[in-house]
Amino acid sequence: MSSQCVRRTSLSTTVAKQRERKKKGHGSVKQVACLLIHFSPKLFARQDRISEFYCCDNILQVEKLNQIKGREVELWFCFSRGYFVGEAMTLSVKMDVGADAVAVITIDNPPVNSLAIPALIALKERYNEANARDDVKAIVVTGANGKFSGGFDISVFPKLQEGGSNGYLNQASVDLMIETIEEASKPTVAAVPGLALGGGLELAMSCHARIATPKAQLGLPELQLGILPGFGGTQRLPRLVGLTKALEMMLLSKPIASEEGKKLGLVDEIVAPEDLLTIARRWALDIALGKRPRLSSLQRTDKLESLGDAREIIKFARAQVKKTAPNLTHPLLCLDAVEEGVVAGGYRGALKEAELFAATVVSDNAKGLVNLFFAIRATSKVPGIVELGLKPRKIKKVAVVGGGLMGSGIVTALILSGYSVLLKEINDKFLQAGLERIKANLQSRVKKGKMSREKFETILSLVTGVLTYEDFKSVDVVIEAVIENIDLKQSIFVDLEKNCRTDCILSTNTSTIDLNVLGAKTRSQDRIIGAHFFSPAHIMPLLEIVRTDKTSPQVIVDLMALGKAIKKTTVLVGNCTGFAVNRVFFPYTMAAMMLSDLGVDIYRIDNAIKSWGMPMGPFRLTDLVGFGVGVAVGTQVVNSFSDRVYISRLVPKMLQSQRLGEQNGKGFYIYDEKRKARPAPEIKDIIKESQEEAGIMLDGKPLELTDKDIVEMVMFPVVNEACRVLAEKIVVQASDLDIASVFGMGFPPYRGGIVCWADIIGAKYIASRLNTWTKAHGDFFKPCAFLEERASSGVKLSVPIRNSMSRL
């Protein structure tokens, strides 16, 4: 089928044309691959909801929806090889031919000129036109609005991962980059303003020269999404910059500036933005007239090492990948593609790359990392809040009550972002200790070369220590960060209500206590909100924002804006014991304690969980958090969720033996002065006592498990609790739990977050395993109703619950 790209039409015309094509034997209307409909933003505030409700299998369904809504729907579309692909109306790929006989092709697809499939097809059409015209001698390709291209439009990946066809995507490397551009009779020069990343750089490298503006960003960051470059990047980059530098740029997703690109040979000339097109046109014409050499990147070998050296470099890179990222497959596939090109030539390498690219797009790693990419962007689009159109109020000054580890970390995060902060403590000794912690946090950055001494002094001057509430009338936000004591926190909120302005936001860093309880003695519950940081607060990226049913939407918007300003990823959650992260992960350590009481070695448990991808196992985590904190939090959990907890005597026995974890260098592990952990053989008797008191070993024999069993028995109860949180609408979207699990608990990002991973595994399998363990070990493992329902219906856990009220 021939390509007709980027037309504008009414829906009725589209349907009529499709029906006419079907009559003539040109394909069925059911060849529609996907559809993104652009219409008034008043209908839905979120573009992804448009996709959710209006992505249809065939054009007849679209026609029916159009009639139901009674709205005019406009489409940009292209026909290519039997597929109908909708695209936002802002996309254009235009061509202008100048008097100098140079055709300038411009990609205009805001905000970063992403190479959506229609854009790729439109590029091919423009090139075909330019190559066919007698008045065109050479071609320049560029991007609009100060950017070349940010790469391929990855919004299509979720559909492909659900079983959709790759269509033209799989053919673009050879059909467009090689046959249409690189091997064309007329030379092409890439005029690169601003940035050329991913597919954008691959497009530029397929050209015969590259002219860039100063400080333009050039890179192939695809591996961050679980895929590898798919438009020839694994072949052309090594031939332009050398194998070692190319592997660094690809494996580390490390971009370079155009100035470095010029030194390496990736860029031919750097010019001012206002001269970019003029110089690029001149280069293109010079190549066409033979005044400059016409260089095909795919055929070059002058930058490649000898075959023996190249193989050694790739072998070393493979070993490093296996050592540092043992659970990732796509970096190894990237190396496979590179090696194929080095050994068999660029064209063969490009074919291998296309094959491996198609495989990585639908891999579990890509599913996880692509899910995470979109989940991060979804956190700021909170349904029920974003529709209100509220603007955040300006926050100039913040007060933090409590200068302990959490409080000092919160202050550090605030002053690093330029906020003026009051730190309040109950006496001068505690206050000075808090200020010293803040100073130490900043000095650590100075030692690492991340901050100058002058900046250190400037930032430190932003915090003022106080012992009274006298100056609190001047603050816009207060963050309470004292110990988890309900009476103490209640009294602080009473004092804050008396001493702060009536528009001041009153927030708490509590990790478990019900916010309604904390604010019960005040009359200001509309401005009470949770600001739950994770330790260390100035380093960990997550901020849980906890609202009650009384919290003002304006307060939510303000605190989310503050979180963004201090470089945190914010997730809005409902009010319950443990909120989202701590509640979902309470079974993590409880399951491990049960396995220990069942006779499984605690160090084997930790090693299995760490090898699977968590930063540390449950016992190492318990040492880090501290046994005292663990008991306090555990008590809250037991009181709230008594129907599904496992109470082990192991931690209380460790406390009785004065083993406090890292706090005193003795816990499940022994710690040296550098906090390096090693097993503690002396705790064998404590573990044995706990096992005997539990009495849950079958016939007194240790439970025999594989490492896979250990991972599932620890992580599936976490999935089960995540299902309860979804069912209770503690979070408004499953992706928020994915973000919270990755940024709050260190869940491996390449698994996509707790819900995404569970969907990849399958609810049916998880529920089946939990039911088996329930029969053997009790209701701790019993799958909840939500999980059972999704397991039987086959609906993914991440699919929203319809027609239910949200805690938010």
C-alpha positions in Angstrom: 0.0 0.0 0.0 1.4 3.5 -0.8 1.9 6.0 1.9 -0.3 9.1 2.2 0.8 11.1 5.3 -0.6 13.8 7.5 -4.0 14.7 6.0 -6.8 16.5 7.8 -10.3 15.2 7.3 -13.6 14.9 9.0 -14.6 11.6 10.6 -17.3 10.9 8.0 -14.8 11.4 5.2 -12.4 9.0 6.8 -15.0 6.3 7.3 -16.2 6.7 3.7 -12.7 6.4 2.3 -12.0 3.3 4.4 -15.3 1.7 3.2 -14.4 2.5 -0.4 -11.0 1.0 0.0 -12.5 -2.1 1.4 -14.9 -2.4 -1.6 -11.9 -2.2 -3.9 -10.1 -4.9 -2.0 -7.5 -2.7 -0.4 -8.0 -4.0 3.1 -10.5 -4.2 5.9 -11.5 -1.4 8.2 -10.3 -3.7 11.0 -6.7 -2.9 9.9 -6.8 0.1 12.2 -3.9 -0.2 14.5 -4.4 2.6 17.0 -6.2 5.9 17.2 -5.4 9.0 19.2 -8.2 11.5 18.9 -7.6 15.2 19.4 -10.6 17.2 20.7 -11.5 20.0 23.1 -9.6 19.9 26.4 -12.8 20.7 28.2 -14.0 17.1 27.6 -11.1 15.6 29.5 -8.3 17.3 31.3 -5.9 14.3 30.9 -4.7 13.2 27.4 -4.1 9.7 28.6 -7.8 9.4 29.5 -8.6 10.3 25.9 -6.5 7.3 24.9 -8.1 5.1 27.5 -11.6 5.8 26.3 -11.1 6.3 22.6 -8.5 3.9 21.4 -10.5 1.5 19.4 -10.1 -1.6 17.3 -11.8 -0.3 14.2 -13.1 2.8 12.6 -16.8 1.8 13.0 -16.5 1.9 16.8 -15.0 5.4 16.5 -17.9 6.5 14.3 -20.3 5.2 17.0 -18.5 7.0 19.8 -18.6 10.2 17.7 -22.4 10.0 17.3 -22.9 9.2 21.0 -20.8 12.2 22.1 -22.3 14.4 19.5 -19.0 16.1 18.9 -17.0 16.9 15.8 -13.8 14.9 15.9 -10.8 15.9 13.8 -8.0 13.5 12.9 -4.5 13.7 11.5 -3.8 10.3 10.0 -1.6 8.4 7.7 -2.2 5.2 5.7 0.9 3.0 5.4 1.1 -0.7 4.8 -2.5 -1.2 5.9 -2.3 0.6 9.2 -4.2 3.7 10.3 -2.4 5.7 12.9 -3.9 8.7 14.5 -1.7 11.6 15.6 -2.2 14.9 17.4 -3.0 17.8 15.0 0.2 19.7 15.9 2.5 17.3 14.0 3.9 18.5 10.7 6.9 17.6 8.6 7.3 20.2 5.9 9.7 20.8 3.1 10.8 24.1 1.5 13.1 24.3 -1.5 15.2 27.4 -1.8 16.8 29.2 -4.8 20.0 27.4 -4.0 18.4 24.0 -4.9 18.6 22.8 -1.3 15.4 21.3 0.2 15.0 22.0 4.0 12.9 19.3 5.7 11.6 20.5 9.1 10.2 18.3 11.9 7.6 20.2 13.9 6.1 18.0 16.7 6.1 20.0 20.0 7.5 19.9 22.5 10.7 18.0 21.5 9.9 17.0 17.9 9.5 13.4 18.8 9.6 10.9 16.0 6.2 9.4 16.2 5.4 6.8 13.5 3.5 9.3 11.4 6.5 11.6 11.6 8.8 8.8 10.3 6.4 8.1 7.4 6.1 11.8 6.7 9.9 12.1 6.6 10.1 9.3 4.1 7.5 11.1 2.0 9.3 14.4 2.1 12.6 12.6 1.2 10.9 10.8 -1.7 9.6 14.0 -3.0 13.0 15.8 -2.6 14.9 13.0 -4.3 12.4 13.0 -7.2 12.5 16.7 -7.9 14.8 18.0 -10.5 15.2 21.4 -8.8 16.6 19.8 -5.6 20.4 19.0 -5.5 20.8 18.5 -1.7 18.8 18.2 1.5 19.0 19.6 5.0 16.9 18.1 7.8 16.3 20.0 11.0 13.8 20.5 13.8 11.5 23.4 14.7 11.6 25.6 17.8 15.2 25.2 18.7 15.4 21.4 18.9 16.3 18.8 16.4 14.5 15.8 17.9 14.2 14.3 21.4 13.8 10.8 19.9 11.1 8.3 19.1 7.7 8.8 20.6 7.6 6.1 23.3 3.9 6.6 24.0 3.3 3.8 21.5 5.3 1.3 23.5 2.6 0.3 26.0 0.3 -0.6 23.1 3.1 -2.6 21.4 3.8 -4.4 24.7 0.1 -5.4 24.8 0.5 -7.2 21.5 0.1 -4.5 18.9 2.0 -4.5 15.7 5.3 -2.7 15.4 4.3 -1.7 11.8 6.7 0.8 10.2 8.7 1.0 13.4 10.6 -2.2 12.6 11.3 -1.1 9.1 12.4 2.5 9.7 16.1 1.6 10.3 16.6 0.1 6.9 13.8 1.7 4.9 14.2 5.3 6.1 17.7 5.7 7.6 19.6 3.6 5.2 17.8 3.3 1.9 15.9 6.6 1.9 18.5 8.9 3.5 22.0 7.4 3.6 22.0 5.7 0.3 19.9 8.3 -1.6 21.4 10.0 -4.7 21.2 13.4 -3.0 23.2 14.1 0.2 21.7 15.2 3.4 23.1 17.4 6.2 21.6 17.4 9.7 21.2 20.9 11.1 21.0 20.2 14.9 19.8 22.9 17.2 19.4 22.3 21.0 19.3 18.5 21.3 19.4 15.3 19.3 18.6 12.3 21.5 17.8 8.7 20.9 16.1 8.4 17.4 16.9 12.0 16.9 20.6 11.4 17.0 20.2 8.3 15.0 18.5 10.3 12.3 21.3 12.9 12.4 24.0 10.1 12.1 22.3 8.7 9.0 23.0 12.0 7.3 26.2 12.8 5.5 27.3 15.6 7.8 26.1 17.2 11.1 26.2 20.9 11.9 25.2 21.8 15.5 24.6 24.8 17.7 26.8 25.3 20.8 26.0 23.1 23.8 23.5 20.9 21.9 22.9 17.7 23.8 23.7 14.5 21.8 23.0 11.0 23.2 21.5 7.6 22.9 19.6 7.1 26.2 17.4 4.2 25.1 18.8 1.7 27.6 17.2 3.7 30.4 13.9 2.5 28.9 14.9 -1.2 28.7 15.4 -1.1 24.9 18.4 -0.5 22.6 18.8 2.0 19.8 16.7 0.9 16.9 17.5 3.2 14.0 21.1 2.2 13.5 22.6 3.9 16.5 24.6 0.8 17.6 26.3 0.8 14.2 26.9 4.4 13.4 28.0 5.8 16.8 31.0 3.5 17.1 32.0 4.4 13.6 31.8 8.1 14.3 33.3 8.4 17.9 35.1 5.0 18.4 33.9 1.9 20.1 34.9 2.8 23.7 33.2 6.2 23.7 30.2 4.8 21.9 29.7 2.0 24.5 30.0 4.6 27.3 27.4 6.8 25.8 25.0 3.9 25.2 25.5 1.7 28.2 25.5 4.6 30.6 22.9 6.6 28.7 25.4 9.5 28.9 24.9 12.4 26.6 27.6 14.7 25.4 27.6 18.4 24.3 28.2 19.3 20.7 31.6 20.7 21.6 32.8 17.2 22.7 31.0 15.8 19.7 33.1 18.0 17.4 36.3 16.7 19.0 35.2 13.1 18.6 34.0 13.5 15.1 30.3 13.2 15.7 29.8 16.8 14.8 31.4 18.4 11.7 30.9 22.1 12.6 29.5 24.2 15.5 27.8 27.5 14.5 25.6 30.1 16.1 21.8 29.3 16.0 21.1 32.2 13.6 23.7 30.8 11.2 22.7 27.1 11.5 20.5 26.7 8.4 22.7 28.9 6.2 25.9 26.9 7.0 24.0 23.6 6.8 22.7 24.5 3.3 26.2 25.4 2.2 27.6 22.1 3.4 24.8 20.1 1.7 25.4 21.9 -1.6 29.2 21.5 -1.3 28.8 17.7 -0.8 26.5 17.5 -3.8 29.0 19.4 -6.0 31.9 17.3 -4.8 33.6 20.1 -2.9 33.3 18.1 0.3 33.5 14.4 0.8 30.2 12.4 1.0 30.7 10.2 4.1 28.3 7.3 4.9 28.5 6.6 8.6 27.5 3.0 8.2 30.4 2.3 5.9 33.1 4.0 7.9 35.8 2.0 9.6 38.5 4.6 10.3 37.3 5.1 14.0 36.9 1.4 14.7 39.6 -0.5 16.6 41.1 -3.6 15.1 38.8 -6.7 15.3 40.9 -8.3 18.1 40.9 -5.1 20.2 37.2 -4.5 19.5 36.3 -7.9 20.7 38.3 -7.4 23.9 36.5 -4.1 24.6 33.1 -5.7 24.0 34.1 -8.7 26.2 35.1 -6.4 29.0 31.9 -4.4 28.7 29.9 -7.6 28.9 31.6 -8.6 32.1 30.9 -5.2 33.6 27.2 -5.4 32.7 26.9 -8.9 34.2 28.6 -7.7 37.4 26.7 -4.4 37.9 23.3 -5.2 36.3 22.9 -9.0 36.5 19.1 -8.9 36.1 19.2 -6.8 32.9 19.3 -8.4 29.5 19.0 -5.4 27.1 22.5 -4.0 27.7 23.9 -7.4 26.6 21.7 -7.4 23.5 23.0 -3.9 22.7 26.5 -5.3 22.8 25.4 -8.2 20.6 24.3 -5.7 18.0 27.5 -3.7 18.2 29.6 -6.9 17.9 27.6 -8.1 14.9 28.4 -4.8 13.1 32.1 -4.9 14.0 32.5 -8.4 12.8 30.1 -8.6 9.8 29.8 -4.9 8.7 27.4 -2.1 9.3 24.5 -3.3 7.2 24.4 -6.7 8.8 24.8 -5.0 12.2 21.8 -2.8 11.4 19.7 -5.9 10.6 20.7 -7.5 13.8 19.9 -4.4 15.7 16.4 -4.2 14.3 15.8 -7.8 15.3 17.0 -7.3 18.8 15.3 -3.9 19.1 11.9 -5.6 18.4 12.6 -8.2 21.0 13.6 -5.6 23.7 10.5 -3.5 23.1 8.3 -6.3 24.4 10.7 -7.5 27.1 9.8 -7.4 30.8 12.6 -4.9 31.4 11.2 -2.5 28.9 7.6 -3.0 30.2 8.9 -2.1 33.7 11.0 0.9 32.7 8.5 2.4 30.3 5.8 2.0 32.9 8.0 3.9 35.3 8.7 6.6 32.8 5.0 7.4 32.4 4.3 6.8 36.1 6.6 9.6 37.1 4.9 12.0 34.8 1.5 10.9 36.0 2.2 11.8 39.6 1.5 15.5 39.0 -1.8 14.9 37.2 -4.0 14.0 40.1 -7.6 13.3 39.1 -10.0 15.5 41.1 -7.3 18.1 41.8 -5.9 19.0 38.4 -9.4 19.7 37.0 -9.9 22.5 39.6 -7.3 24.6 37.9 -5.8 25.8 41.2 -2.5 27.6 41.2 0.0 27.0 44.0 0.6 29.9 46.4 4.1 31.3 46.7 6.0 29.7 49.6 8.9 31.8 50.9 9.6 30.5 54.5 9.2 27.1 56.1 9.5 26.0 59.7 10.5 22.5 60.8 9.7 21.4 64.3 12.3 18.8 65.5 15.9 18.6 64.5 16.6 14.9 64.7 17.7 12.8 61.8 14.5 13.3 59.8 14.0 17.0 60.8 17.6 17.9 60.0 17.4 16.1 56.7 14.2 17.9 55.8 15.8 21.3 56.6 18.8 20.3 54.4 16.5 19.5 51.5 14.7 22.9 51.9 17.8 25.1 52.2 19.5 23.3 49.2 16.6 24.6 47.2 16.9 28.1 48.5 14.1 28.2 51.1 14.5 30.2 54.3 13.9 27.8 57.2 13.2 28.1 61.0 14.3 25.0 63.0 12.6 24.7 66.3 13.8 22.5 69.2 12.8 22.2 72.9 16.2 23.2 74.3 19.5 24.6 73.1 21.3 21.2 73.3 19.0 19.5 70.9 18.9 22.6 68.7 22.7 22.7 68.4 22.7 19.0 67.6 20.2 19.5 64.9 22.2 22.4 63.4 25.3 20.3 63.4 23.6 17.5 61.5 22.5 20.0 58.9 26.1 21.3 58.7 27.4 17.8 58.3 24.9 17.1 55.5 26.2 20.1 53.6 29.9 19.4 54.4 29.5 15.9 52.8 28.6 17.7 49.6 31.6 19.9 49.9 33.9 16.9 50.4 32.5 15.2 47.3 33.1 18.3 45.2 29.4 19.0 44.7 29.4 22.3 46.6 31.9 25.1 47.0 32.9 26.5 50.4 31.3 29.8 49.6 28.0 28.1 48.6 28.2 26.1 51.8 28.2 29.2 53.9 25.4 30.9 51.8 23.1 27.9 52.1 23.8 27.3 55.7 22.8 30.9 56.5 19.3 30.1 55.3 18.5 28.2 58.5 17.8 29.9 61.8 17.5 28.0 65.0 14.7 28.9 67.5 13.4 27.7 70.8 10.0 29.3 70.7 7.1 29.9 68.3 7.6 33.6 68.4 8.6 33.9 64.8 6.2 31.4 63.3 3.8 34.1 62.2 6.2 34.7 59.3 6.2 31.1 57.9 4.0 29.7 55.1 4.4 26.0 55.9 5.3 24.1 59.1 6.6 20.5 58.9 6.4 18.7 62.2 9.1 16.0 62.5 9.3 14.9 66.1 9.2 11.3 67.4 6.2 9.1 66.8 4.3 10.1 70.0 0.6 10.9 69.5 0.3 13.1 72.7 3.4 15.1 71.8 2.3 15.6 68.2 -1.2 16.7 69.2 0.2 19.3 71.6 2.5 20.6 68.9 -0.4 21.0 66.5 -2.4 22.9 69.1 0.6 25.3 69.6 0.9 25.7 65.8 -2.7 26.7 65.4 -2.2 29.4 68.1 1.1 30.8 66.7 0.8 30.5 62.9 -1.2 32.5 60.4 -4.6 31.2 59.5 -3.4 30.4 56.0 -0.2 28.6 57.1 -0.1 24.9 56.1 0.3 22.6 59.0 2.0 19.4 57.9 3.5 16.3 59.7 6.2 13.9 58.8 4.6 11.0 60.7 5.1 7.7 59.0 2.1 5.8 60.5 -0.2 7.9 62.7 -3.7 8.8 61.5 -3.7 12.5 60.6 -7.3 12.9 62.0 -5.9 11.8 65.4 -3.0 14.3 65.2 -5.4 17.2 64.4 -8.2 16.1 66.6 -7.6 18.9 69.1 -7.5 21.7 66.5 -10.1 23.6 64.5 -7.8 23.7 61.4 -8.2 20.3 59.9 -8.6 21.7 56.4 -5.0 22.8 56.4 -3.5 19.7 58.1 -1.7 17.4 55.7 1.0 14.8 55.8 4.5 15.4 54.3 6.1 12.0 54.7 9.8 12.1 53.8 12.0 9.0 53.6 15.3 8.8 55.3 17.7 10.4 54.6 15.3 13.1 53.7 17.7 15.3 51.7 18.7 12.3 49.5 15.6 10.0 49.1 13.5 11.2 46.1 10.0 10.3 47.4 7.6 12.6 49.2 4.3 11.0 50.2 1.7 13.8 50.6 -1.1 12.5 52.8 -4.6 14.1 52.8 -7.6 13.5 54.9 -11.2 13.9 53.8 -11.0 17.4 55.3 -7.8 18.7 53.7 -8.2 21.6 51.4 -7.4 21.1 47.7 -5.4 24.3 47.7 -3.2 23.0 50.5 -2.6 19.8 48.5 -1.6 21.9 45.4 0.7 24.1 47.5 2.5 21.2 49.1 2.9 19.3 45.9 4.5 22.4 44.4 6.8 22.6 47.4 7.8 19.0 46.9 8.6 19.6 43.2 10.6 22.7 44.1 12.8 20.7 46.5 13.3 18.1 43.7 11.1 15.4 45.2 8.7 13.1 43.3 5.4 13.6 45.1 2.7 11.0 45.4 -0.7 11.9 46.9 -2.1 9.2 49.1 -5.1 8.7 51.4 -5.0 8.6 55.2 -4.6 5.2 56.8 -2.0 3.5 59.0 1.3 3.4 57.2 -0.2 5.4 54.3 1.0 3.8 51.0 4.7 2.7 51.2 4.9 1.6 54.8 1.5 -0.1 54.7 2.2 -2.0 51.4 5.6 -3.1 52.6 4.8 -4.2 56.2 4.5 -7.8 55.1 8.1 -7.6 53.6 9.8 -8.0 57.0 7.0 -10.1 58.6 7.2 -12.7 55.8 11.0 -12.9 56.3 10.5 -13.4 60.1 8.1 -16.2 59.4 10.5 -17.8 57.0 13.2 -17.6 59.7 10.8 -19.3 62.2 10.2 -21.9 59.5 13.9 -22.7 59.6 15.2 -20.8 56.5 18.6 -19.1 57.0 18.2 -15.4 57.4 21.3 -14.6 55.4 20.1 -16.8 52.5 16.8 -14.9 52.6 18.6 -11.5 52.4 20.9 -12.7 49.6 18.0 -14.1 47.6 16.0 -10.8 47.9 19.1 -8.7 47.1 20.0 -10.8 44.1 16.4 -10.4 42.9 16.9 -6.6 42.9 16.1 -5.0 46.2 18.9 -2.8 47.7 18.9 -4.9 50.8 17.1 -7.9 52.3 14.5 -7.6 55.1 17.0 -8.4 58.0 19.6 -5.9 56.8 16.7 -3.4 56.4 15.6 -4.0 60.0 19.1 -3.3 61.2 19.2 0.0 59.2 15.8 1.2 60.5 16.6 0.2 64.1 14.8 -2.4 66.3 13.2 0.2 68.5 11.5 1.9 65.5 10.6 -1.5 64.0 8.8 -2.5 67.2 6.9 0.8 67.4 5.8 0.7 63.8 5.0 -3.0 64.1 2.8 -2.3 67.0 0.7 0.2 64.9 0.5 -2.3 62.1 -0.6 -5.2 64.4 -3.3 -2.9 66.0 -4.6 -1.9 62.5 -4.3 -5.1 60.5 -4.6 -7.9 63.1 -6.3 -10.2 60.7 -3.2 -10.6 58.5 0.0 -10.1 60.5 2.7 -12.6 61.6 4.0 -11.9 65.1 7.5 -13.3 65.6 9.5 -13.2 68.8 12.7 -12.7 67.0 13.0 -8.9 67.1 12.0 -8.6 70.8 14.6 -11.2 71.7 17.2 -9.3 69.7 16.3 -6.2 71.7 16.5 -8.1 75.0 20.1 -9.0 74.0 20.9 -5.3 73.4 21.1 -5.8 69.7 19.8 -2.5 68.2 21.0 -2.8 64.7 23.3 -0.2 63.1 22.6 2.1 66.1 25.1 0.1 68.3 26.8 -1.9 65.5 25.0 -5.1 66.5 21.9 -6.5 65.0 21.3 -9.4 62.6 24.7 -8.3 61.2 27.8 -6.9 62.8 29.0 -3.5 61.6 32.5 -2.0 61.5 33.3 1.7 61.8 32.5 2.2 58.1 29.1 0.5 58.5 30.2 -2.5 56.5 28.0 -5.5 57.5 29.0 -9.1 58.0 27.0 -12.0 59.4 26.7 -12.3 63.2 27.2 -16.0 64.1 26.4 -15.4 67.8 22.7 -14.8 67.1 22.1 -18.5 66.1 20.8 -19.2 69.6 18.4 -16.3 69.5 17.1 -17.4 66.2 16.7 -21.0 67.5 14.8 -19.8 70.6 12.4 -17.8 68.3 11.9 -20.9 66.1 11.1 -23.1 69.1 8.6 -20.6 70.6 6.9 -20.2 67.2 6.6 -24.0 66.7 5.5 -23.7 63.1 8.1 -26.0 61.5 6.4 -29.1 60.1 7.7 -32.1 62.1 10.4 -29.8 63.5 12.2 -29.7 60.1 13.3 -26.5 58.3 11.2 -25.6 55.3 13.0 -26.4 52.0 12.8 -23.6 49.5 14.4 -22.4 46.3 15.6 -18.8 46.0 12.6 -18.2 43.7 10.3 -19.5 46.5 11.9 -17.2 49.0 11.4 -14.2 46.7 7.8 -15.0 46.1 7.0 -15.8 49.7 8.4 -12.4 50.7 7.2 -10.3 47.8 3.7 -11.8 47.0 2.3 -10.7 50.4 3.5 -7.2 49.5 1.6 -7.4 46.3 -1.5 -8.6 48.3 -1.4 -5.6 50.5 -0.9 -3.4 47.5 -4.1 -4.8 46.1 -5.9 -3.8 49.3 -4.5 -0.3 49.0 -5.8 -0.2 45.4 -9.2 -1.6 46.4 -9.6 1.0 49.2 -8.5 3.8 46.8 -5.7 4.9 49.1 -4.0 5.9 45.9 -5.9 7.2 42.9 -3.9 5.3 40.3 -1.8 2.1 40.4 1.2 3.9 38.9 1.5 6.0 42.1 2.1 2.8 44.0 4.7 1.8 41.4 6.5 5.1 41.9 6.2 4.9 45.7 7.6 1.4 45.8 10.6 2.3 43.6 11.5 5.7 45.2 10.4 4.9 48.7 11.6 1.3 49.2 14.1 0.8 46.5 12.0 -1.7 44.5 14.0 -2.5 41.3 13.0 0.1 38.7 13.5 -2.3 35.8 10.6 -4.3 37.3 8.4 -1.3 36.9 7.1 -1.0 40.5 5.1 -3.4 42.7 1.9 -3.3 40.7 3.5 -3.4 37.2 5.7 -6.3 38.3 2.6 -8.2 39.6 0.8 -7.6 36.3 3.8 -9.0 34.4 3.8 -12.1 36.7 0.0 -12.4 36.5 -2.6 -12.1 39.3 -3.7 -15.7 38.7 -0.3 -17.1 39.5 0.1 -14.9 42.5 -3.3 -15.7 44.0 -2.7 -19.4 43.4 0.6 -19.4 45.3 -0.8 -17.3 48.1 -3.7 -19.8 48.5 -1.3 -22.7 48.6 0.7 -21.0 51.4 -2.5 -20.0 53.3 -3.4 -23.7 53.6 0.1 -24.5 54.8 1.0 -21.5 57.0 -2.2 -19.5 57.8 -4.1 -16.3 56.9 -1.0 -14.1 56.7 -0.8 -15.2 53.1 -4.6 -15.2 52.3 -5.2 -13.3 49.1 -7.6 -10.4 49.4 -10.9 -10.2 47.5 -9.6 -7.7 45.0 -6.7 -10.0 44.0 -8.9 -13.0 43.8 -11.4 -11.1 41.6 -8.7 -9.9 39.2 -7.2 -13.4 39.2 -10.5 -15.0 38.1 -11.5 -12.2 35.6 -8.1 -11.9 34.0 -8.2 -8.1 34.4 -4.9 -6.5 35.3 -4.4 -5.2 38.8 -3.4 -1.8 37.4 -6.8 -1.3 35.6 -8.8 1.3 37.7 -11.8 0.3 39.7 -14.9 1.7 38.1 -17.8 3.4 40.0 -16.1 3.5 43.4 -15.5 6.3 45.8 -11.9 7.3 46.4 -10.3 8.1 49.8 -8.9 11.0 47.8 
